[in-house]
Amino acid sequence: MMRENPADLLPELLVLGAAVIGLLTGSFLPRTRQWIVGLLCAAGLVAGLVAAALAARRADLMTFDAFMLDPVTHVTRIVVLAATLLVIVLAATPLRGHRRESEFYVLVMLAALGTIALGATSDLLVLVAAYLLASIPGYALAGFGKDAPGTEAALKYFLMGAFLGILMLTGVTLLYGLGRGTSYEMLRAELGTAPGGAVTVGVVLLLAGLLFKAGAVPAHFWVPDVTEGAPPVVAAFVTTVPKIGAFAALFRFATEALPPGVGDWPLLIAIIAAATMTLGNLAAFAQDNVRRLLAYSTVSQAGYLLVPIAVAGRTDLAEPALLFYLAAYAVTNIGAFAVVIAVGRDELPAYVALMRRSPLLAFSLVICLLGLVGTPPAAVFVGKLLMFGAALDGRYAWLAVVAAVNSVASVFYYLRWIVPAFAKDAKDTDDAEDAGGRLDRLAQGTAYLAAAGSLVLGIGSGVVLTIG
């Protein structure tokens, strides 16, 4: 079913409206009242969540010849809006009174809007526009602190994004010529008779941009530098929200645009997935900076999330595995960053005896980190189970074995962070005492909420998957 009704895009319009109103309002507010823009943006996100939840109850349809409203879009909307809302809450204390506070909120909203469009579109031209909208605000956010590390990170982020974006645009141009159109439906009908080598080149070039947004190998080099150099709340956003749209876009392109049997793209994605999870884990082992550790952790998680895409169209488990894993990853990763923001330090020694200073925060850290490993009953555990099942059912048993080995290996570098938090004293460092009196209360609450959300999503996974 296809139609053109602006009400079908109500969640996106609410986000856009909140961003525009917030930008205009912030232009007339004094610095001490810029927090009002944060409230406006949060209200827009909550309204968007309600609209997205109501829209998820309707039948699938195509709107404006470019946006597919189906389970992939519904989950993308809800997860992006919820994750962005948590980021807005996390930013409230660090940015209070900042001279560009309202700009931060607006940039986050626009990047979130681009991310939703990235996962919802079924047209190559809209895909490129969504890629730019999701990327350009992120470049500005990476350099938001205007310090040397942030400027370097923003420059690397921008240069990689621009270069890989050009490759992506080249791929789009090639596929347009081969498929005689830009809609996924037309591409699926025409690419089957096009020269296989040319189609493969176009697909690889298109993957360059989407893998950049996903933070996957070989387009992952920006992730550790941006995560460490940008403000912590920005790191939480760029390592979580853009990935959601990127993986949704990859899945949609694989299932809707590529005809069966064209090239060996499933094997290519499987090899990239194995390389991403392995390199991410290997790099994380040597990290003493918790933000760089989380950065390489997000790279490895991108590898796991690529597994359902490699078997897309080969098993019915691929879609629920990807969508559930995305929701589980988003809440768990933001929870881990919330702990970092609450403590206010990036060095591992600063977390010694965290249990004594804030038992709930220490337990939230454990839930989030072990959740990223895939320990029950956290949500990522169910996501990984579904991912393993999809790999086996899709006849990629070797990829499931690689993912299992990497999951076990990741325990060791997460334990390097967890064990000191439960030490009896902090006699080996003064950092813990220095950080002890300045825990960010709002970030603490966000960490508690995210950890609880991970547990609830994991325990209630049966209900969630049944409803989905």
Backbone hydrogen bonds, N-H to C=O, Kabsch-Sander energy under -0.5 kcal/mol:
donor,donor_aa,acceptor,acceptor_aa,energy
3,R,62,M,-2.1
8,D,5,N,-2.3
9,L,6,P,-1.5
10,L,7,A,-1.5
13,L,9,L,-2.6
14,L,10,L,-2.4
15,V,11,P,-1.9
16,L,12,E,-2.7
17,G,13,L,-2.8
18,A,14,L,-2.4
19,A,15,V,-2.1
20,V,16,L,-2.6
21,I,17,G,-2.8
22,G,18,A,-2.3
23,L,19,A,-2.3
24,L,20,V,-2.4
25,T,21,I,-2.9
26,G,22,G,-2.6
27,S,23,L,-1.0
28,F,25,T,-1.6
29,L,25,T,-0.6
33,R,30,P,-1.8
34,Q,31,R,-1.3
36,I,33,R,-1.6
37,V,34,Q,-1.5
38,G,34,Q,-0.8
39,L,35,W,-1.8
40,L,36,I,-2.3
41,C,37,V,-2.6
42,A,38,G,-2.4
43,A,39,L,-2.5
44,G,40,L,-2.2
45,L,41,C,-2.1
46,V,42,A,-2.4
47,A,43,A,-2.5
48,G,44,G,-2.2
49,L,45,L,-2.3
50,V,46,V,-2.1
51,A,47,A,-2.4
52,A,48,G,-2.7
53,A,49,L,-2.4
54,L,50,V,-2.1
55,A,51,A,-2.3
56,A,52,A,-1.6
57,R,54,L,-1.3
58,R,55,A,-1.7
61,L,69,L,-1.5
62,M,1,M,-3.6
63,T,67,F,-2.9
64,F,3,R,-2.1
66,A,63,T,-1.6
67,F,63,T,-2.3
68,M,66,A,-0.6
68,M,120,A,-2.5
69,L,61,L,-3.2
69,L,67,F,-0.6
70,D,68,M,-0.9
74,H,70,D,-2.7
75,V,71,P,-2.5
76,T,72,V,-2.2
77,R,73,T,-3.0
78,I,74,H,-2.4
79,V,75,V,-2.8
80,V,76,T,-2.5
81,L,77,R,-2.6
82,A,78,I,-2.4
83,A,79,V,-2.6
84,T,80,V,-2.5
85,L,81,L,-2.0
86,L,82,A,-1.9
87,V,83,A,-1.9
88,I,84,T,-2.4
89,V,85,L,-2.0
90,L,86,L,-2.5
91,A,87,V,-1.9
92,A,88,I,-0.7
92,A,89,V,-1.0
95,L,91,A,-2.1
96,R,93,T,-0.9
98,H,95,L,-2.6
101,E,98,H,-1.7
104,F,100,R,-1.7
105,Y,101,E,-1.7
106,V,102,S,-2.1
107,L,103,E,-2.7
108,V,104,F,-2.3
109,M,105,Y,-2.1
110,L,106,V,-2.4
111,A,107,L,-2.4
112,A,108,V,-2.2
113,L,109,M,-2.2
114,G,110,L,-2.3
115,T,111,A,-2.0
116,I,112,A,-2.2
117,A,113,L,-2.2
118,L,114,G,-2.0
119,G,115,T,-1.6
120,A,116,I,-1.3
121,T,117,A,-1.9
122,S,66,A,-3.6
124,L,182,T,-2.5
127,L,123,D,-2.1
128,V,124,L,-1.9
129,A,125,L,-2.0
130,A,126,V,-2.8
131,Y,127,L,-2.2
132,L,128,V,-2.2
133,L,129,A,-2.3
134,A,130,A,-2.4
135,S,131,Y,-1.4
136,I,132,L,-2.7
139,Y,135,S,-1.7
140,A,136,I,-1.6
141,L,137,P,-2.3
142,A,138,G,-2.3
143,G,139,Y,-1.2
144,F,141,L,-1.8
146,K,143,G,-1.4
151,T,147,D,-2.7
152,E,148,A,-2.4
153,A,149,P,-2.4
154,A,150,G,-2.7
155,L,151,T,-2.3
156,K,152,E,-2.4
157,Y,153,A,-2.7
158,F,154,A,-2.7
159,L,155,L,-2.8
160,M,156,K,-2.4
161,G,157,Y,-2.3
162,A,158,F,-3.0
163,F,159,L,-2.5
164,L,160,M,-2.7
165,G,161,G,-1.8
166,I,162,A,-2.0
167,L,163,F,-1.8
168,M,164,L,-2.3
169,L,165,G,-2.5
170,T,166,I,-2.3
171,G,167,L,-2.3
172,V,168,M,-2.4
173,T,169,L,-2.3
174,L,170,T,-2.3
175,L,171,G,-2.7
176,Y,172,V,-2.3
177,G,173,T,-2.0
178,L,174,L,-2.2
179,G,175,L,-3.0
180,R,176,Y,-1.2
181,G,176,Y,-0.7
184,Y,122,S,-2.6
187,L,183,S,-2.3
188,R,184,Y,-2.5
189,A,185,E,-1.3
190,E,186,M,-2.1
191,L,187,L,-3.0
193,T,190,E,-1.3
194,A,191,L,-0.9
199,V,195,P,-2.1
200,T,196,G,-2.3
201,V,197,G,-2.1
202,G,198,A,-2.4
203,V,199,V,-2.6
204,V,200,T,-2.5
205,L,201,V,-2.4
206,L,202,G,-2.2
207,L,203,V,-2.4
208,A,204,V,-1.1
209,G,205,L,-0.7
209,G,206,L,-0.6
210,L,206,L,-1.3
211,L,207,L,-3.2
212,F,208,A,-1.4
213,K,209,G,-1.9
214,A,210,L,-1.8
215,G,211,L,-1.1
215,G,212,F,-0.6
216,A,211,L,-2.3
219,A,216,A,-2.0
223,V,220,H,-1.7
225,D,221,F,-0.6
226,V,222,W,-2.6
227,T,223,V,-2.5
228,E,224,P,-2.0
229,G,225,D,-2.9
230,A,226,V,-2.2
234,V,231,P,-0.8
235,A,231,P,-2.3
236,A,232,P,-2.3
237,F,233,V,-1.5
238,V,234,V,-3.0
239,T,235,A,-1.6
240,T,237,F,-1.4
241,V,237,F,-1.9
244,I,240,T,-1.0
244,I,241,V,-1.0
245,G,241,V,-1.1
246,A,242,P,-2.1
247,F,243,K,-2.7
248,A,244,I,-2.0
249,A,245,G,-2.5
250,L,246,A,-2.4
251,F,247,F,-2.4
252,R,248,A,-2.5
253,F,249,A,-2.6
254,A,250,L,-2.2
255,T,251,F,-2.1
256,E,252,R,-2.6
257,A,252,R,-0.5
257,A,253,F,-1.6
258,L,253,F,-1.3
262,V,259,P,-1.4
263,G,261,G,-0.8
265,W,262,V,-0.7
268,L,264,D,-2.1
269,I,265,W,-2.6
270,A,266,P,-2.3
271,I,267,L,-2.5
272,I,268,L,-2.3
273,A,269,I,-2.6
274,A,270,A,-2.4
275,A,271,I,-2.5
276,T,272,I,-2.6
277,M,273,A,-2.4
278,T,274,A,-1.8
279,L,275,A,-2.6
280,G,276,T,-2.2
281,N,277,M,-1.7
282,L,278,T,-2.5
283,A,279,L,-2.3
284,A,280,G,-1.4
285,F,281,N,-1.1
286,A,283,A,-0.6
287,Q,284,A,-1.4
290,V,288,D,-0.6
290,V,346,D,-3.5
293,L,289,N,-2.3
294,L,290,V,-2.4
295,A,291,R,-2.0
296,Y,292,R,-2.4
297,S,293,L,-1.9
298,T,294,L,-2.3
299,V,295,A,-1.5
300,S,296,Y,-2.2
301,Q,297,S,-2.4
302,A,298,T,-1.7
303,G,299,V,-1.3
304,Y,300,S,-1.6
305,L,301,Q,-2.3
306,L,302,A,-1.2
307,V,303,G,-0.6
307,V,304,Y,-1.0
309,I,305,L,-0.5
310,A,306,L,-2.0
311,V,307,V,-1.2
312,A,309,I,-1.2
313,G,315,T,-0.5
314,R,311,V,-2.2
315,T,311,V,-0.9
318,A,315,T,-1.1
321,A,317,L,-2.1
322,L,318,A,-2.3
323,L,319,E,-2.6
324,F,320,P,-2.3
325,Y,321,A,-2.0
326,L,322,L,-2.4
327,A,323,L,-1.8
328,A,324,F,-2.6
329,Y,325,Y,-3.1
330,A,326,L,-2.3
331,V,327,A,-1.9
332,T,328,A,-1.9
333,N,329,Y,-3.0
334,I,330,A,-2.0
335,G,331,V,-1.5
336,A,332,T,-1.9
337,F,333,N,-2.1
338,A,334,I,-2.2
339,V,335,G,-1.5
340,V,336,A,-1.5
341,I,337,F,-2.6
342,A,338,A,-2.4
343,V,339,V,-2.4
344,G,340,V,-2.6
345,R,340,V,-0.5
348,L,288,D,-1.9
350,A,347,E,-1.3
351,Y,348,L,-2.1
352,V,349,P,-1.6
353,A,420,P,-2.6
354,L,351,Y,-1.6
355,M,421,A,-2.9
356,R,353,A,-1.0
357,R,353,A,-1.2
358,S,354,L,-2.9
362,A,358,S,-2.3
363,F,359,P,-2.5
364,S,360,L,-2.2
365,L,361,L,-2.2
366,V,362,A,-2.1
367,I,363,F,-2.5
368,C,364,S,-2.4
369,L,365,L,-2.8
370,L,366,V,-2.6
371,G,367,I,-1.4
372,L,368,C,-1.9
373,V,369,L,-1.3
374,G,370,L,-1.6
375,T,370,L,-2.1
378,A,375,T,-1.5
379,A,454,S,-0.5
381,F,378,A,-0.8
382,V,378,A,-0.8
383,G,379,A,-2.0
384,K,380,V,-2.9
385,L,381,F,-2.1
386,L,382,V,-2.5
387,M,383,G,-2.1
388,F,384,K,-3.0
389,G,385,L,-2.5
390,A,386,L,-2.5
391,A,387,M,-2.4
392,L,388,F,-2.5
393,D,389,G,-2.7
394,G,390,A,-2.1
395,R,392,L,-1.4
396,Y,391,A,-3.1
400,A,396,Y,-1.6
401,V,397,A,-2.1
402,V,398,W,-2.1
403,A,399,L,-2.4
404,A,400,A,-2.3
405,V,401,V,-2.5
406,N,402,V,-2.3
407,S,403,A,-2.1
408,V,404,A,-2.1
409,A,405,V,-2.3
410,S,406,N,-2.0
411,V,407,S,-0.6
411,V,408,V,-1.0
412,F,409,A,-1.1
413,Y,409,A,-0.6
414,Y,410,S,-1.6
415,L,411,V,-2.2
416,R,412,F,-1.0
417,W,414,Y,-1.2
418,I,414,Y,-2.1
419,V,415,L,-2.5
421,A,417,W,-0.8
422,F,418,I,-0.8
422,F,419,V,-1.3
423,A,420,P,-1.8
429,T,426,A,-1.7
434,D,430,D,-2.3
435,A,431,D,-2.3
436,G,432,A,-1.2
437,G,433,E,-0.6
438,R,435,A,-1.6
440,D,342,A,-2.0
441,R,439,L,-0.7
444,Q,440,D,-2.4
445,G,441,R,-2.4
446,T,442,L,-2.0
447,A,443,A,-2.5
448,Y,444,Q,-2.5
449,L,445,G,-2.5
450,A,446,T,-2.8
451,A,447,A,-2.6
452,A,448,Y,-2.6
453,G,449,L,-2.6
454,S,450,A,-2.3
455,L,451,A,-2.0
456,V,452,A,-2.9
457,L,453,G,-2.7
458,G,454,S,-1.9
459,I,455,L,-3.1
460,G,456,V,-2.8
461,S,458,G,-1.1
464,V,460,G,-2.3
465,L,461,S,-3.0
466,T,462,G,-1.8
467,I,463,V,-2.5
468,G,464,V,-2.6
